[in-house]
Amino acid sequence: MAETTADVRRDIELTRERMSTTLDELERKLNVVELVRDHPWPALALAVGAGVLLSGSAADVKAAAATVTATKGASGKLGAALDDMVASLVSGVHSALDTRVDGWVNELKGAIGATASSGMNGSPTVPARAD
């Protein structure tokens, strides 16, 4: 029996509609957020169980060893560069905090009528206001 073009198109449309409905149902059933929201305790038990299984597999140890092996040559150069960057950052933050604390101390001294002194790092600070 020969099918006409209209019959084939109708069959294709019916198949698309069934597939769309099936996919919608699957998405609804496999919506993880909704599943966890509806069943929090089983989801928590499943997460803990998966964590225990993964921790016993030593996959993390293998991944760490592979990372160490892959970065072995670059660690010396990268470590020195990172040390310099961290030292610069810490120095800048220390300087900014030192300046800020000196300002607060001088404001407090000005508020209580004491005279302003030099800062923590020995640099002179702005004299206190005489209000």
A tleap script that builds the chain and sets N, CA, C and O, in Angstrom:
source leaprc.protein.ff14SB
mol = sequence {
  NMET ALA GLU THR THR ALA ASP VAL ARG ARG
  ASP ILE GLU LEU THR ARG GLU ARG MET SER
  THR THR LEU ASP GLU LEU GLU ARG LYS LEU
  ASN VAL VAL GLU LEU VAL ARG ASP HIE PRO
  TRP PRO ALA LEU ALA LEU ALA VAL GLY ALA
  GLY VAL LEU LEU SER GLY SER ALA ALA ASP
  VAL LYS ALA ALA ALA ALA THR VAL THR ALA
  THR LYS GLY ALA SER GLY LYS LEU GLY ALA
  ALA LEU ASP ASP MET VAL ALA SER LEU VAL
  SER GLY VAL HIE SER ALA LEU ASP THR ARG
  VAL ASP GLY TRP VAL ASN GLU LEU LYS GLY
  ALA ILE GLY ALA THR ALA SER SER GLY MET
  ASN GLY SER PRO THR VAL PRO ALA ARG ALA
  CASP
}
set mol.1.N position { 0.852 -1.164 0.000 }
set mol.1.CA position { 0.000 0.000 0.000 }
set mol.1.C position { 0.896 1.223 0.000 }
set mol.1.O position { 1.775 1.358 0.851 }
set mol.2.N position { 0.678 2.095 -0.933 }
set mol.2.CA position { 1.504 3.278 -1.108 }
set mol.2.C position { 0.961 4.414 -0.253 }
set mol.2.O position { -0.237 4.700 -0.237 }
set mol.3.N position { 1.892 5.053 0.461 }
set mol.3.CA position { 1.496 6.181 1.283 }
set mol.3.C position { 1.672 7.468 0.495 }
set mol.3.O position { 2.603 7.610 -0.297 }
set mol.4.N position { 0.766 8.392 0.726 }
set mol.4.CA position { 0.883 9.677 0.054 }
set mol.4.C position { 1.748 10.603 0.897 }
set mol.4.O position { 2.036 10.315 2.059 }
set mol.5.N position { 2.152 11.697 0.309 }
set mol.5.CA position { 2.963 12.693 1.010 }
set mol.5.C position { 2.221 13.230 2.223 }
set mol.5.O position { 2.839 13.480 3.258 }
set mol.6.N position { 0.957 13.406 2.124 }
set mol.6.CA position { 0.155 13.910 3.240 }
set mol.6.C position { 0.162 12.918 4.395 }
set mol.6.O position { 0.245 13.309 5.559 }
set mol.7.N position { 0.074 11.617 4.063 }
set mol.7.CA position { 0.107 10.597 5.110 }
set mol.7.C position { 1.453 10.596 5.840 }
set mol.7.O position { 1.505 10.496 7.066 }
set mol.8.N position { 2.528 10.709 5.078 }
set mol.8.CA position { 3.863 10.724 5.682 }
set mol.8.C position { 4.012 11.937 6.583 }
set mol.8.O position { 4.534 11.821 7.692 }
set mol.9.N position { 3.566 13.091 6.130 }
set mol.9.CA position { 3.653 14.315 6.943 }
set mol.9.C position { 2.831 14.192 8.216 }
set mol.9.O position { 3.260 14.622 9.287 }
set mol.10.N position { 1.634 13.596 8.093 }
set mol.10.CA position { 0.789 13.397 9.262 }
set mol.10.C position { 1.479 12.466 10.259 }
set mol.10.O position { 1.449 12.710 11.465 }
set mol.11.N position { 2.101 11.400 9.754 }
set mol.11.CA position { 2.823 10.476 10.633 }
set mol.11.C position { 4.004 11.170 11.317 }
set mol.11.O position { 4.267 10.947 12.499 }
set mol.12.N position { 4.698 11.999 10.574 }
set mol.12.CA position { 5.829 12.738 11.149 }
set mol.12.C position { 5.333 13.679 12.235 }
set mol.12.O position { 5.959 13.774 13.291 }
set mol.13.N position { 4.245 14.368 12.009 }
set mol.13.CA position { 3.693 15.283 13.008 }
set mol.13.C position { 3.244 14.531 14.258 }
set mol.13.O position { 3.466 14.995 15.376 }
set mol.14.N position { 2.618 13.379 14.073 }
set mol.14.CA position { 2.183 12.578 15.216 }
set mol.14.C position { 3.393 12.090 16.019 }
set mol.14.O position { 3.378 12.096 17.250 }
set mol.15.N position { 4.430 11.673 15.312 }
set mol.15.CA position { 5.646 11.212 15.984 }
set mol.15.C position { 6.295 12.360 16.747 }
set mol.15.O position { 6.733 12.174 17.882 }
set mol.16.N position { 6.364 13.536 16.146 }
set mol.16.CA position { 6.925 14.716 16.827 }
set mol.16.C position { 6.129 15.044 18.081 }
set mol.16.O position { 6.699 15.351 19.128 }
set mol.17.N position { 4.808 14.978 17.965 }
set mol.17.CA position { 3.959 15.306 19.114 }
set mol.17.C position { 4.169 14.301 20.244 }
set mol.17.O position { 4.267 14.697 21.406 }
set mol.18.N position { 4.241 12.985 19.918 }
set mol.18.CA position { 4.482 11.961 20.940 }
set mol.18.C position { 5.853 12.140 21.578 }
set mol.18.O position { 5.997 12.006 22.793 }
set mol.19.N position { 6.867 12.444 20.757 }
set mol.19.CA position { 8.216 12.650 21.292 }
set mol.19.C position { 8.256 13.871 22.191 }
set mol.19.O position { 8.899 13.847 23.240 }
set mol.20.N position { 7.584 14.925 21.798 }
set mol.20.CA position { 7.551 16.140 22.605 }
set mol.20.C position { 6.879 15.874 23.948 }
set mol.20.O position { 7.360 16.323 24.989 }
set mol.21.N position { 5.779 15.154 23.922 }
set mol.21.CA position { 5.080 14.821 25.161 }
set mol.21.C position { 5.960 13.948 26.050 }
set mol.21.O position { 6.032 14.164 27.259 }
set mol.22.N position { 6.626 12.964 25.455 }
set mol.22.CA position { 7.503 12.079 26.224 }
set mol.22.C position { 8.667 12.851 26.822 }
set mol.22.O position { 9.015 12.634 27.982 }
set mol.23.N position { 9.270 13.739 26.061 }
set mol.23.CA position { 10.379 14.545 26.578 }
set mol.23.C position { 9.925 15.462 27.700 }
set mol.23.O position { 10.644 15.645 28.683 }
set mol.24.N position { 8.747 16.034 27.565 }
set mol.24.CA position { 8.211 16.888 28.636 }
set mol.24.C position { 8.009 16.103 29.927 }
set mol.24.O position { 8.312 16.584 31.018 }
set mol.25.N position { 7.490 14.882 29.781 }
set mol.25.CA position { 7.288 14.042 30.967 }
set mol.25.C position { 8.620 13.665 31.600 }
set mol.25.O position { 8.748 13.678 32.825 }
set mol.26.N position { 9.618 13.328 30.777 }
set mol.26.CA position { 10.939 12.988 31.299 }
set mol.26.C position { 11.571 14.174 32.021 }
set mol.26.O position { 12.148 14.008 33.096 }
set mol.27.N position { 11.467 15.364 31.443 }
set mol.27.CA position { 12.010 16.562 32.085 }
set mol.27.C position { 11.341 16.797 33.429 }
set mol.27.O position { 12.001 17.162 34.402 }
set mol.28.N position { 10.037 16.590 33.484 }
set mol.28.CA position { 9.304 16.794 34.725 }
set mol.28.C position { 9.733 15.772 35.773 }
set mol.28.O position { 9.885 16.115 36.945 }
set mol.29.N position { 9.927 14.532 35.366 }
set mol.29.CA position { 10.311 13.478 36.302 }
set mol.29.C position { 11.765 13.593 36.737 }
set mol.29.O position { 12.106 13.216 37.858 }
set mol.30.N position { 12.622 14.107 35.867 }
set mol.30.CA position { 14.048 14.180 36.169 }
set mol.30.C position { 14.500 15.571 36.597 }
set mol.30.O position { 15.696 15.860 36.568 }
set mol.31.N position { 13.587 16.423 36.986 }
set mol.31.CA position { 13.938 17.747 37.475 }
set mol.31.C position { 14.544 17.588 38.871 }
set mol.31.O position { 13.824 17.383 39.849 }
set mol.32.N position { 15.862 17.683 38.953 }
set mol.32.CA position { 16.581 17.403 40.194 }
set mol.32.C position { 16.186 18.376 41.296 }
set mol.32.O position { 15.993 17.968 42.441 }
set mol.33.N position { 16.067 19.631 40.971 }
set mol.33.CA position { 15.713 20.632 41.984 }
set mol.33.C position { 14.352 20.308 42.593 }
set mol.33.O position { 14.175 20.376 43.809 }
set mol.34.N position { 13.399 19.956 41.741 }
set mol.34.CA position { 12.066 19.633 42.243 }
set mol.34.C position { 12.090 18.335 43.054 }
set mol.34.O position { 11.414 18.224 44.077 }
set mol.35.N position { 12.871 17.357 42.591 }
set mol.35.CA position { 12.991 16.103 43.345 }
set mol.35.C position { 13.561 16.340 44.735 }
set mol.35.O position { 13.059 15.799 45.721 }
set mol.36.N position { 14.615 17.152 44.811 }
set mol.36.CA position { 15.230 17.435 46.108 }
set mol.36.C position { 14.266 18.220 46.989 }
set mol.36.O position { 14.165 17.967 48.189 }
set mol.37.N position { 13.566 19.161 46.394 }
set mol.37.CA position { 12.614 19.953 47.161 }
set mol.37.C position { 11.463 19.076 47.691 }
set mol.37.O position { 10.997 19.267 48.814 }
set mol.38.N position { 11.016 18.118 46.871 }
set mol.38.CA position { 9.918 17.253 47.286 }
set mol.38.C position { 10.363 16.162 48.264 }
set mol.38.O position { 9.589 15.751 49.128 }
set mol.39.N position { 11.607 15.694 48.131 }
set mol.39.CA position { 12.111 14.590 48.952 }
set mol.39.C position { 13.505 14.931 49.485 }
set mol.39.O position { 14.489 14.361 49.014 }
set mol.40.N position { 13.616 15.849 50.458 }
set mol.40.CA position { 14.938 16.302 50.902 }
set mol.40.C position { 15.750 15.237 51.640 }
set mol.40.O position { 16.963 15.154 51.452 }
set mol.41.N position { 15.100 14.421 52.479 }
set mol.41.CA position { 15.860 13.437 53.262 }
set mol.41.C position { 16.449 12.327 52.396 }
set mol.41.O position { 17.620 11.989 52.568 }
set mol.42.N position { 15.696 11.757 51.487 }
set mol.42.CA position { 16.325 10.761 50.606 }
set mol.42.C position { 17.433 11.368 49.739 }
set mol.42.O position { 18.432 10.708 49.456 }
set mol.43.N position { 17.255 12.621 49.321 }
set mol.43.CA position { 18.289 13.275 48.519 }
set mol.43.C position { 19.560 13.470 49.338 }
set mol.43.O position { 20.667 13.285 48.832 }
set mol.44.N position { 19.397 13.841 50.597 }
set mol.44.CA position { 20.549 14.011 51.481 }
set mol.44.C position { 21.252 12.674 51.714 }
set mol.44.O position { 22.481 12.602 51.695 }
set mol.45.N position { 20.465 11.616 51.933 }
set mol.45.CA position { 21.052 10.284 52.134 }
set mol.45.C position { 21.806 9.839 50.884 }
set mol.45.O position { 22.883 9.250 50.982 }
set mol.46.N position { 21.249 10.115 49.724 }
set mol.46.CA position { 21.914 9.757 48.469 }
set mol.46.C position { 23.220 10.531 48.303 }
set mol.46.O position { 24.220 9.963 47.863 }
set mol.47.N position { 23.223 11.816 48.648 }
set mol.47.CA position { 24.440 12.623 48.533 }
set mol.47.C position { 25.521 12.131 49.497 }
set mol.47.O position { 26.693 12.055 49.129 }
set mol.48.N position { 25.130 11.800 50.723 }
set mol.48.CA position { 26.106 11.286 51.693 }
set mol.48.C position { 26.653 9.946 51.223 }
set mol.48.O position { 27.858 9.705 51.306 }
set mol.49.N position { 25.788 9.081 50.733 }
set mol.49.CA position { 26.234 7.785 50.225 }
set mol.49.C position { 27.194 7.934 49.061 }
set mol.49.O position { 28.207 7.238 49.003 }
set mol.50.N position { 26.893 8.825 48.140 }
set mol.50.CA position { 27.785 9.057 47.008 }
set mol.50.C position { 29.125 9.603 47.485 }
set mol.50.O position { 30.170 9.236 46.950 }
set mol.51.N position { 29.100 10.472 48.482 }
set mol.51.CA position { 30.345 11.008 49.027 }
set mol.51.C position { 31.200 9.936 49.665 }
set mol.51.O position { 32.420 9.920 49.501 }
set mol.52.N position { 30.553 9.036 50.398 }
set mol.52.CA position { 31.287 7.942 51.040 }
set mol.52.C position { 31.892 7.029 49.977 }
set mol.52.O position { 33.050 6.626 50.085 }
set mol.53.N position { 31.111 6.708 48.960 }
set mol.53.CA position { 31.635 5.851 47.895 }
set mol.53.C position { 32.800 6.501 47.160 }
set mol.53.O position { 33.796 5.843 46.860 }
set mol.54.N position { 32.676 7.778 46.875 }
set mol.54.CA position { 33.761 8.473 46.170 }
set mol.54.C position { 34.998 8.607 47.043 }
set mol.54.O position { 36.119 8.529 46.541 }
set mol.55.N position { 34.814 8.805 48.334 }
set mol.55.CA position { 35.978 8.943 49.205 }
set mol.55.C position { 36.717 7.619 49.352 }
set mol.55.O position { 37.927 7.610 49.577 }
set mol.56.N position { 36.020 6.522 49.231 }
set mol.56.CA position { 36.661 5.217 49.336 }
set mol.56.C position { 37.334 4.774 48.059 }
set mol.56.O position { 38.088 3.801 48.072 }
set mol.57.N position { 37.087 5.458 46.954 }
set mol.57.CA position { 37.636 5.026 45.669 }
set mol.57.C position { 39.048 5.535 45.427 }
set mol.57.O position { 39.698 5.089 44.481 }
set mol.58.N position { 39.539 6.443 46.239 }
set mol.58.CA position { 40.864 7.048 46.111 }
set mol.58.C position { 41.027 7.797 44.794 }
set mol.58.O position { 42.147 8.007 44.329 }
set mol.59.N position { 39.911 8.198 44.196 }
set mol.59.CA position { 39.983 8.969 42.962 }
set mol.59.C position { 40.614 10.330 43.219 }
set mol.59.O position { 41.311 10.863 42.356 }
set mol.60.N position { 40.375 10.899 44.407 }
set mol.60.CA position { 40.955 12.196 44.722 }
set mol.60.C position { 42.471 12.094 44.839 }
set mol.60.O position { 43.187 13.010 44.434 }
set mol.61.N position { 42.964 10.991 45.388 }
set mol.61.CA position { 44.413 10.801 45.513 }
set mol.61.C position { 45.042 10.669 44.131 }
set mol.61.O position { 46.106 11.232 43.874 }
set mol.62.N position { 44.387 9.928 43.245 }
set mol.62.CA position { 44.894 9.763 41.884 }
set mol.62.C position { 44.898 11.105 41.150 }
set mol.62.O position { 45.850 11.423 40.437 }
set mol.63.N position { 43.836 11.889 41.324 }
set mol.63.CA position { 43.758 13.195 40.661 }
set mol.63.C position { 44.827 14.138 41.192 }
set mol.63.O position { 45.426 14.890 40.423 }
set mol.64.N position { 45.075 14.106 42.507 }
set mol.64.CA position { 46.108 14.962 43.084 }
set mol.64.C position { 47.483 14.559 42.579 }
set mol.64.O position { 48.303 15.423 42.271 }
set mol.65.N position { 47.748 13.260 42.488 }
set mol.65.CA position { 49.038 12.795 41.980 }
set mol.65.C position { 49.231 13.202 40.528 }
set mol.65.O position { 50.328 13.598 40.134 }
set mol.66.N position { 48.180 13.110 39.733 }
set mol.66.CA position { 48.273 13.516 38.333 }
set mol.66.C position { 48.527 15.011 38.219 }
set mol.66.O position { 49.278 15.447 37.346 }
set mol.67.N position { 47.911 15.800 39.089 }
set mol.67.CA position { 48.122 17.250 39.072 }
set mol.67.C position { 49.550 17.597 39.447 }
set mol.67.O position { 50.168 18.461 38.824 }
set mol.68.N position { 50.073 16.929 40.459 }
set mol.68.CA position { 51.457 17.176 40.875 }
set mol.68.C position { 52.411 16.828 39.745 }
set mol.68.O position { 53.343 17.582 39.467 }
set mol.69.N position { 52.189 15.706 39.098 }
set mol.69.CA position { 53.053 15.291 37.991 }
set mol.69.C position { 52.970 16.284 36.845 }
set mol.69.O position { 53.992 16.620 36.247 }
set mol.70.N position { 51.782 16.758 36.531 }
set mol.70.CA position { 51.597 17.679 35.409 }
set mol.70.C position { 52.217 19.041 35.667 }
set mol.70.O position { 52.660 19.702 34.727 }
set mol.71.N position { 52.256 19.476 36.921 }
set mol.71.CA position { 52.748 20.823 37.227 }
set mol.71.C position { 54.144 20.826 37.831 }
set mol.71.O position { 54.602 21.855 38.328 }
set mol.72.N position { 54.819 19.692 37.793 }
set mol.72.CA position { 56.114 19.584 38.456 }
set mol.72.C position { 57.124 20.603 37.925 }
set mol.72.O position { 57.805 21.246 38.723 }
set mol.73.N position { 57.242 20.768 36.629 }
set mol.73.CA position { 58.234 21.686 36.064 }
set mol.73.C position { 57.904 23.149 36.272 }
set mol.73.O position { 58.806 23.979 36.388 }
set mol.74.N position { 56.627 23.474 36.321 }
set mol.74.CA position { 56.220 24.879 36.414 }
set mol.74.C position { 56.126 25.371 37.846 }
set mol.74.O position { 55.998 26.574 38.072 }
set mol.75.N position { 56.185 24.477 38.813 }
set mol.75.CA position { 55.928 24.894 40.184 }
set mol.75.C position { 56.976 25.853 40.719 }
set mol.75.O position { 56.628 26.767 41.467 }
set mol.76.N position { 58.254 25.684 40.365 }
set mol.76.CA position { 59.300 26.577 40.860 }
set mol.76.C position { 59.131 27.995 40.349 }
set mol.76.O position { 59.199 28.951 41.122 }
set mol.77.N position { 58.912 28.135 39.056 }
set mol.77.CA position { 58.738 29.459 38.454 }
set mol.77.C position { 57.447 30.104 38.924 }
set mol.77.O position { 57.416 31.282 39.282 }
set mol.78.N position { 56.402 29.328 38.918 }
set mol.78.CA position { 55.110 29.861 39.313 }
set mol.78.C position { 55.091 30.208 40.798 }
set mol.78.O position { 54.517 31.220 41.198 }
set mol.79.N position { 55.718 29.365 41.609 }
set mol.79.CA position { 55.763 29.622 43.045 }
set mol.79.C position { 56.467 30.926 43.370 }
set mol.79.O position { 56.002 31.695 44.212 }
set mol.80.N position { 57.597 31.181 42.699 }
set mol.80.CA position { 58.327 32.425 42.944 }
set mol.80.C position { 57.501 33.639 42.524 }
set mol.80.O position { 57.466 34.647 43.229 }
set mol.81.N position { 56.839 33.537 41.378 }
set mol.81.CA position { 56.007 34.652 40.912 }
set mol.81.C position { 54.839 34.890 41.867 }
set mol.81.O position { 54.514 36.035 42.181 }
set mol.82.N position { 54.213 33.813 42.325 }
set mol.82.CA position { 53.103 33.969 43.264 }
set mol.82.C position { 53.574 34.530 44.602 }
set mol.82.O position { 52.879 35.341 45.214 }
set mol.83.N position { 54.751 34.101 45.056 }
set mol.83.CA position { 55.285 34.649 46.303 }
set mol.83.C position { 55.495 36.152 46.195 }
set mol.83.O position { 55.166 36.890 47.124 }
set mol.84.N position { 56.042 36.616 45.065 }
set mol.84.CA position { 56.249 38.047 44.861 }
set mol.84.C position { 54.913 38.798 44.838 }
set mol.84.O position { 54.782 39.872 45.425 }
set mol.85.N position { 53.922 38.212 44.149 }
set mol.85.CA position { 52.617 38.872 44.076 }
set mol.85.C position { 51.969 38.961 45.452 }
set mol.85.O position { 51.410 39.998 45.810 }
set mol.86.N position { 52.042 37.891 46.217 }
set mol.86.CA position { 51.439 37.891 47.551 }
set mol.86.C position { 52.164 38.878 48.457 }
set mol.86.O position { 51.530 39.591 49.235 }
set mol.87.N position { 53.491 38.921 48.358 }
set mol.87.CA position { 54.254 39.867 49.178 }
set mol.87.C position { 53.861 41.308 48.848 }
set mol.87.O position { 53.699 42.127 49.753 }
set mol.88.N position { 53.707 41.619 47.573 }
set mol.88.CA position { 53.299 42.964 47.170 }
set mol.88.C position { 51.894 43.283 47.677 }
set mol.88.O position { 51.632 44.382 48.166 }
set mol.89.N position { 51.011 42.320 47.553 }
set mol.89.CA position { 49.641 42.528 47.999 }
set mol.89.C position { 49.576 42.747 49.508 }
set mol.89.O position { 48.901 43.664 49.976 }
set mol.90.N position { 50.270 41.911 50.265 }
set mol.90.CA position { 50.256 42.038 51.718 }
set mol.90.C position { 50.878 43.361 52.146 }
set mol.90.O position { 50.388 44.009 53.071 }
set mol.91.N position { 51.948 43.760 51.482 }
set mol.91.CA position { 52.591 45.028 51.804 }
set mol.91.C position { 51.643 46.204 51.545 }
set mol.91.O position { 51.543 47.121 52.360 }
set mol.92.N position { 50.953 46.167 50.409 }
set mol.92.CA position { 50.012 47.232 50.089 }
set mol.92.C position { 48.852 47.295 51.066 }
set mol.92.O position { 48.451 48.377 51.495 }
set mol.93.N position { 48.314 46.132 51.418 }
set mol.93.CA position { 47.203 46.088 52.370 }
set mol.93.C position { 47.659 46.581 53.740 }
set mol.93.O position { 46.940 47.324 54.408 }
set mol.94.N position { 48.860 46.164 54.158 }
set mol.94.CA position { 49.389 46.597 55.452 }
set mol.94.C position { 49.549 48.110 55.478 }
set mol.94.O position { 49.185 48.764 56.455 }
set mol.95.N position { 50.087 48.654 54.412 }
set mol.95.CA position { 50.285 50.104 54.333 }
set mol.95.C position { 48.945 50.841 54.393 }
set mol.95.O position { 48.809 51.836 55.106 }
set mol.96.N position { 47.965 50.353 53.647 }
set mol.96.CA position { 46.656 51.004 53.638 }
set mol.96.C position { 45.999 50.925 55.013 }
set mol.96.O position { 45.428 51.908 55.484 }
set mol.97.N position { 46.077 49.766 55.656 }
set mol.97.CA position { 45.498 49.629 56.994 }
set mol.97.C position { 46.221 50.501 58.005 }
set mol.97.O position { 45.595 51.100 58.879 }
set mol.98.N position { 47.541 50.572 57.886 }
set mol.98.CA position { 48.337 51.389 58.796 }
set mol.98.C position { 47.922 52.855 58.682 }
set mol.98.O position { 47.741 53.540 59.689 }
set mol.99.N position { 47.776 53.321 57.461 }
set mol.99.CA position { 47.365 54.706 57.231 }
set mol.99.C position { 45.957 54.949 57.776 }
set mol.99.O position { 45.693 55.981 58.391 }
set mol.100.N position { 45.058 53.991 57.546 }
set mol.100.CA position { 43.680 54.136 58.011 }
set mol.100.C position { 43.621 54.157 59.537 }
set mol.100.O position { 42.908 54.978 60.116 }
set mol.101.N position { 44.357 53.269 60.189 }
set mol.101.CA position { 44.355 53.211 61.652 }
set mol.101.C position { 44.954 54.492 62.222 }
set mol.101.O position { 44.437 55.035 63.199 }
set mol.102.N position { 46.045 54.982 61.618 }
set mol.102.CA position { 46.627 56.247 62.077 }
set mol.102.C position { 45.604 57.376 61.983 }
set mol.102.O position { 45.503 58.205 62.887 }
set mol.103.N position { 44.855 57.405 60.902 }
set mol.103.CA position { 43.826 58.440 60.756 }
set mol.103.C position { 42.764 58.339 61.832 }
set mol.103.O position { 42.344 59.349 62.396 }
set mol.104.N position { 42.330 57.117 62.117 }
set mol.104.CA position { 41.317 56.928 63.148 }
set mol.104.C position { 41.836 57.334 64.516 }
set mol.104.O position { 41.122 57.959 65.300 }
set mol.105.N position { 43.092 56.973 64.802 }
set mol.105.CA position { 43.676 57.325 66.098 }
set mol.105.C position { 43.749 58.839 66.230 }
set mol.105.O position { 43.404 59.381 67.280 }
set mol.106.N position { 44.186 59.524 65.196 }
set mol.106.CA position { 44.285 60.984 65.252 }
set mol.106.C position { 42.912 61.643 65.363 }
set mol.106.O position { 42.764 62.650 66.056 }
set mol.107.N position { 41.912 61.086 64.691 }
set mol.107.CA position { 40.560 61.624 64.837 }
set mol.107.C position { 40.074 61.450 66.270 }
set mol.107.O position { 39.469 62.353 66.848 }
set mol.108.N position { 40.343 60.290 66.830 }
set mol.108.CA position { 39.932 60.033 68.212 }
set mol.108.C position { 40.656 60.970 69.166 }
set mol.108.O position { 40.047 61.515 70.086 }
set mol.109.N position { 41.962 61.159 68.946 }
set mol.109.CA position { 42.715 62.082 69.790 }
set mol.109.C position { 42.170 63.494 69.654 }
set mol.109.O position { 42.050 64.216 70.644 }
set mol.110.N position { 41.842 63.887 68.438 }
set mol.110.CA position { 41.274 65.214 68.225 }
set mol.110.C position { 39.934 65.371 68.919 }
set mol.110.O position { 39.608 66.438 69.440 }
set mol.111.N position { 39.163 64.291 68.918 }
set mol.111.CA position { 37.843 64.349 69.544 }
set mol.111.C position { 37.936 64.480 71.050 }
set mol.111.O position { 37.075 65.101 71.674 }
set mol.112.N position { 38.981 63.896 71.650 }
set mol.112.CA position { 39.104 63.980 73.108 }
set mol.112.C position { 40.046 65.099 73.535 }
set mol.112.O position { 40.234 65.325 74.730 }
set mol.113.N position { 40.650 65.809 72.559 }
set mol.113.CA position { 41.470 66.964 72.883 }
set mol.113.C position { 42.946 66.664 73.057 }
set mol.113.O position { 43.687 67.545 73.493 }
set mol.114.N position { 43.414 65.453 72.735 }
set mol.114.CA position { 44.836 65.136 72.838 }
set mol.114.C position { 45.540 65.580 71.568 }
set mol.114.O position { 44.893 65.830 70.551 }
set mol.115.N position { 46.864 65.678 71.622 }
set mol.115.CA position { 47.615 66.082 70.437 }
set mol.115.C position { 47.912 64.873 69.580 }
set mol.115.O position { 48.098 63.768 70.089 }
set mol.116.N position { 47.957 65.087 68.263 }
set mol.116.CA position { 48.239 64.011 67.313 }
set mol.116.C position { 49.722 63.706 67.337 }
set mol.116.O position { 50.540 64.608 67.517 }
set mol.117.N position { 50.072 62.454 67.158 }
set mol.117.CA position { 51.477 62.053 67.132 }
set mol.117.C position { 51.792 61.436 65.792 }
set mol.117.O position { 50.937 61.362 64.909 }
set mol.118.N position { 53.047 60.987 65.644 }
set mol.118.CA position { 53.418 60.345 64.391 }
set mol.118.C position { 52.743 58.986 64.313 }
set mol.118.O position { 52.327 58.427 65.328 }
set mol.119.N position { 52.639 58.457 63.089 }
set mol.119.CA position { 51.934 57.203 62.854 }
set mol.119.C position { 52.708 56.009 63.350 }
set mol.119.O position { 53.822 56.137 63.859 }
set mol.120.N position { 52.101 54.834 63.194 }
set mol.120.CA position { 52.699 53.592 63.651 }
set mol.120.C position { 53.998 53.286 62.922 }
set mol.120.O position { 54.916 52.690 63.486 }
set mol.121.N position { 54.065 53.699 61.660 }
set mol.121.CA position { 55.264 53.406 60.889 }
set mol.121.C position { 56.294 54.532 60.982 }
set mol.121.O position { 57.279 54.527 60.243 }
set mol.122.N position { 56.083 55.475 61.859 }
set mol.122.CA position { 57.045 56.553 62.075 }
set mol.122.C position { 56.834 57.755 61.199 }
set mol.122.O position { 57.533 58.755 61.364 }
set mol.123.N position { 55.893 57.706 60.265 }
set mol.123.CA position { 55.648 58.853 59.402 }
set mol.123.C position { 54.763 59.849 60.118 }
set mol.123.O position { 53.868 59.467 60.873 }
set mol.124.N position { 55.011 61.127 59.882 }
set mol.124.CA position { 54.178 62.139 60.543 }
set mol.124.C position { 52.763 62.088 59.996 }
set mol.124.O position { 52.544 61.786 58.823 }
set mol.125.N position { 51.821 62.384 60.853 }
set mol.125.CA position { 50.421 62.369 60.418 }
set mol.125.C position { 49.880 63.778 60.462 }
set mol.125.O position { 50.530 64.706 60.943 }
set mol.126.N position { 48.680 63.912 59.950 }
set mol.126.CA position { 48.016 65.227 59.914 }
set mol.126.C position { 47.685 65.609 61.351 }
set mol.126.O position { 47.154 64.790 62.101 }
set mol.127.N position { 47.992 66.847 61.745 }
set mol.127.CA position { 47.657 67.255 63.108 }
set mol.127.C position { 46.157 67.176 63.350 }
set mol.127.O position { 45.351 67.313 62.430 }
set mol.128.N position { 45.810 66.954 64.596 }
set mol.128.CA position { 44.399 66.837 64.976 }
set mol.128.C position { 43.752 68.203 64.883 }
set mol.128.O position { 44.385 69.241 65.074 }
set mol.129.N position { 42.453 68.157 64.580 }
set mol.129.CA position { 41.684 69.392 64.488 }
set mol.129.C position { 41.424 69.926 65.880 }
set mol.129.O position { 41.212 69.166 66.825 }
set mol.130.N position { 41.444 71.237 65.992 }
set mol.130.CA position { 41.107 71.876 67.282 }
set mol.130.C position { 39.706 72.428 67.138 }
set mol.130.O position { 39.529 73.568 66.709 }
set mol.131.N position { 38.712 71.636 67.490 }
set mol.131.CA position { 37.304 72.062 67.344 }
set mol.131.C position { 36.811 72.739 68.583 }
set mol.131.O position { 35.655 73.160 68.638 }
savepdb mol mol.pdb
quit
